[in-house]
């Protein structure tokens, strides 16, 4: 055993001696509410800059960059954040934690390097179906979505589904931490005779439009465009919507609204869908994730009070500059200084997307559904907690006298439908499988 440890130690020393950190590194920070793409640029002087691409914040200084043996650390003083990670993949990946009041798992990959992560569910050829790249219009003007249409072999007609992504700018595979869950679902269903349409979000990948000014209601326009496209295919008969997380808000919006072509939606599958207003989901999510990280209850309560103040001001003040000023004043000691830890939170909370989310109640749309509905949620989901949301979905469907629905809580699964231990977001990247699919 001692000799094995020595061999490992010598390997790490050799690896660290060859390691050069200079250049650009890319990663995605999952904040629980949004996925934020980040680019980090290291120079030769032990410093660098950080770009938050989705927030359009560039050139944020980073300091105190240290490469010690196989560990890399740095600080971003302007937002009171630190990173600590371990060098992996022959010096091309940094696996670690981003700490900005709470710790979040964060992986950086060297620019130009494909991240090497084993994901056994990633579909492998040969494929018993056809894939077509397609482009179709949203219900919104001048927005065209670029997607992949998966068509089973055979004459048809086939049932079809459109996949609707969760929050944050998502590609057509809803890629996160090396997982490609929408590709997994498309492959699984196409092998069983179902046409699947999945597309890059507006303003993401090859799709047109702007993402950073869009709300959930705008994404409903895009999903309605997907339904219209599928209805125009001669080999399609029945059409369903499968929405994950925020996509589980979008699907009922479309299916319940004749103006969005809801009459063309024949069934819905809601994956980790909210059943209560968005502000309630945000607050409960924050509490459960903080608790999973081991934060003391007094601090969890303090953070909850802070978030309630932010939400209240975001709801009541339409002017973003005034709203942020009121937030700083209301939070007192937490918001002193021009470049505070909370500044990014203030920016996020005054976006059109967040304002819509905290004011949106999914109840009326769920209540109006007459189509068959299957609602699934992982028992360990901390982002859209089943105890909060599944009873609400059930109540709304019952209140609307829906005659054909099923609501299921799946044991041991997290928000990403991985078999998990705690459900904490820190597990997402560690687990090899994303979706548990069964016949």
N, C-alpha and C positions, 0 to 999 in steps of 0.2 A: 504494500500500500504506500509506504514512504517513497519508494522509487517511482510509482505512478504519479504521485503528487509532484515530485521533482521534475519528471518529464513534462508534465503539464505546465509547471512554472517556467521552465526553460523555453517551452513553445510560446508562451505568452510574452516573455521577454523578447524573443526573436521577432515575434509578430509586431510588438510595439516599436521596436527599433526601425522596422521598415515602414511604419505607418506615417502617412503624410495627410494632414487634415485640410490643407489648402484647397479651395475650390467651392463649388456649390453643392449643397445637400438639400434634399426635398423630403417633406413629410406631411402628414395630415393629423391635426390635433382634434380629437373628439371631445368636445366640451360637455357632452351630454345633451345639449340643445342643438348645437350646430357642429358640423365638421368643417374645420378651417384649414385650408392648404397653406403651408409655410415653406419658404425657401430661405436657407441660411447660407451666407457667403463668408467663408473664413479667409483671412489674408495671412501673410507671413509674419505679422507682428504681434500675434497673440490676441488679435481683435477681429471684428467683422461686423456684418450687418444682417438684419433679419427682415424679410418681407412677409407680411400677412396678406396673401394674394386676394382672398375673398373679401377682406375689409379695405382693400386698396391702400394699405399702409406700407410704405417702402422705406428702406434705409434706416430702420430702427437700430441704434447702436447696440452691439453686444461687447461685453468686456470680460476680462479675467478668464480667457480661454486657456484651459490647462489640458495637456495630454500627459498623463502619468501612467506609465506601463500600458495597460489595456483599457484605461478609463478616460473618458472625455467629460469635462465639465465646463460650463460657461454661465454667465449672468446676463440678464437683460434688465438693467437697473431701472429704466424708465417705466417698466410695468411690474417691477418687483418680482421678477421671475428668475428661476434657475433651471438648468438642465444638467442631468447626470446620467451618463450612459456608458455602455460597454462596447468595445470595437468587435464587430462580427464580420463574417463573410469576407475574409482576406482583406479587411480594412475598408469595405464598401458599405457597411451598414452600422449604425449606432442604435442600439436598443437601450432605452432608458426611461426616465420619468421627467415630465415637465411639471414643475412645482410653482404654482401661482396662488398661494393660499391653500389649495388642495392639490394633491399629486394626481397626475393623469399619465397613463402609459403613452410614450411617444417614441416613434422610430424615424430616424433620418436615413435616407439612402443617397449615396453619392450620385450626382447628376450623370446621366448616361448609362447607369447600371440598373438592370432589371433585378428587383428584389427576389432573392431565392428563398421562398418559403414553401414547404411541402403542404399542399392542400389536396388531400386525396379525393375530395368531391369534385374538383375541377374537371369538367367533361373532357373526355379523350376520344379521338377518332378510332375507328370509323363511325360516322353518324348515320343512322337510318332515317334521315330526314334532310330537307333542303333548307338552307339559310339564304335569305335575300336581304341586301341592304336597301332600305326604303326611305323615302322622304315624304312627309305629309303635312298639311297645314293644321295649325291649332284653330280653335274657334276664335282666338284673338287675331286681330289683323296683323299681317306682316310677320308672323312667327311661324317658322317651319321647323319641325322636329325631324332629326335623323335617327333612324332606328334599325333594328334587325327583326325580320319576320321569319319565324321558324315554322316550316310546313311539313307535316308528316307525309311519308310516302303513301301512295294510294290515290283513289279517285275522289274521295270525299263524298258529300260535304262533311266538314269537321266542326266541332265546337271550337271556339277561340277565346283567348283571354288577352287583355292588355295589362301589363304590370306597371304599377305606379310606385315610385320610389319614396323613401322617407326624407327627412329634412336635410338641408345642406345641398350643395351642388353635386349631383350624382351622375355618374355615367350610366349607360344602358344596363350594365351588369350590377349596379349598385355596389361597386367595388369598395371594400373597406378592409384594411390591414391584410391585404393579400387574398381575401375571400372574394368570390364573385357569385353571390347568392342568386341573382336574377338569371345568370347563365345556367346555374345548377337547376333552377326551377324550370327554365325553358327546355333544357335537355330532358329533364324527367317527364314533363308533360308531352313534349313532341314525340317521345318514344311510346307514348300511350294514346296517340291519336288526337292531340290537341294542338291547334295553331296558337303560337305565342308571339305577341308583339311587345318589344321592349325598346325604349329610346333614351338617348341622352337628355337630361333636363334642359330646358331652355337656357341659352347662354352658356352651355357646358358641352365639352366635346365638340361634335360637329353640328349641334343644333343651334338655330338662330335665336334671336331675342335677347333680353337682358334678365339675368338671374337676380342681381342684387337689389332690384327695385320690385321684384315680384312677391305676391302673397299667395297663400294657399288657394284663394279664389282664382288667381291667374293659372295656377297649376291645374285647376279643374277645367279651365278652357283647353289646356293642352291634352288632358285625358279625354275630354269630349271629342277632340280631333282624332284621337286614336280609335275611339268607338266608331266614328263616322268612316274612317279609313277601312276598318275591318268589315263594316257593313257593305262596303263597295266591292269586297272580294267575292267572286262567284263560288268559291269553294268553302265559304264560311256559312254556318247556319246560326247557332246560338252563340251569344257573346256575353262574356263575363268580365268583371274587373277584379284584380287582385291587388290590394293596396297594403303596403307595409308602413307602420308607424304613421307619419303624416299622410302617407298615401291612403291610410285607412280613414282619414278625414275626407280626402278628395273623392274616393269612390262613392260614398253615399251622396255627396254633393251632386255628382253627375247623375247618378241613377235615379235620384228623387226629383230632378228638375227637367221638365219637358223642353225647356229652352236650350238645354245642353244635350238634347238627344237621349234623355233618360229612358224613353220608351224603347230604345234599342238595346238596353242593358237587360239581360235575362237572369243574371245571378251575380252575387258578390261574395268574395272571400276577403275577410278583414284580418290582417296579421298584425297583432300588437297595436290595435287601433284605439285611440282615445274615445271614451264615451261620455266624458264630462268636459266642461269648459277648459280652455287652454291654460288659464292662470292656475287652476287647481292642479293640473298635470305638472306644470313647471315647479310649483311649490313642493308637491309630494315627491317628485323626482329628486329634487335637491336634498331633501331630508334623507331619503333612503340611500342615495349614493354617498352622502357624507357619513352616514352611519356605517355603511359597508367599509369605509376607509378608516374607521376607528376614531372619528372625531368625537370629543366629549359632548354630552347632551347640551350643556350650557352654550357651547359654541354653535351647535346646530340650531338652537333656538334663536341665537343672536343673528345668524345668517338668514334664518327664515324671516325675522322681523325686517331685516335690511331688504330682502327681496320683495316683501310685501309693499314696502315704501316705493321701491323702484317701479313695481307694476302699477301701483295706484297713480303715480305721477305720469307714467307712460300712457295710462288710460285717459287721464283728465286734461293733459296739456298736449295740444296738437303741434305746437311749434317745437322742433327738435332742440334748438339752442336753448330755449327757455326751459324745456323739460330737463335737459342735462344740468343747467344751473340750479334748478330746484332740487334735483337729486343730490348734487354736491352739498347744498345747504342743509337738506333734510338729514343727510348721513353724517354731517359734522366731521368728527375726527377721522372717519374712514375715508373721507374724500378731500383732505387737505393736500395742497400742492398741485402743480399744473400737469404732472404726468403720473397720476395715481394708479394704483392697482385696479381701481374700479372704472377707470376711464373707458376701457374696452367694453365693460359691461353696460355702461351708459350708452355707448354708441350702438351696441347690439339691441338694447331695449327700446331704442327710438327708431328702429328700422320699420318700414311698412309691414314686413313679414311678421315681426314680433308683435306689433300693435294689433294686427289682425288676429294672430293666434290667441292672445290673452282675452280677446273679446268674443271669440267664436265659440258658440255652443253647438256641438254636433247633434244635440237631441232632436230638433225639428227635422233634420234630414233623415236621421235614423227612423224616426216615427213615421215618416212618409213612405218608407220603403215597402213595396208589396212583393218584390222579387225574393226568391230564396236567398238566405244569408247564412254563411258559415263564419263565425268569429272565433279566432284562435289567439291564445296568449300564453306565454311561458310563465310557469309558476314562480320563476326566479327573476322575472323582468322588473328591473328597478327604474327603467325610464318611462314605461307606460304600465304602472303597477296593476296586476289583474284584480286585486281586491278593490281598487278604486274604480276601475273601468268596466270590467265584465258585467257586474250587476247593473250598471247604468245602461249598457248596451241592451241587456236583457229587458230592462224596464221599458226602454223606449220602443223596442220591437213589439213588446206586449201591448203597450199603450196604443200603438198604431195598428193593432190587430193583424200583425204579420202571421200568416198561417204556416210558414215553412222556414224555420230558422234553427240553428244549433250554435250554442256558445260553449266552448271547451277550453279548460285550463290544462295545459300540458306539463306534467311533472318534470322537474329538473332542467327545464329549458329557460334560457335568458331572453333578453330583448332581441337578440339576433338568431333565436331559435337554435342555439348551440346547447348541447348537453353540458351543463356548468356545475360549479360547486357553490358559489355564492351569488352569482348574477352580477357582480360588480363589473363596471366597464374595463377595469384593469385586466380582466380575464380574456377579453375579446380577442386580442392578438395572440394569446398563448394557446388557444384551443385550435386544434387542427381542422375540425369540422365546423361548418357554419349552420347548415340546415339539416334537421332530421326529417327525411322524407320516407314515407312508407306507402305501399300500395293500398 
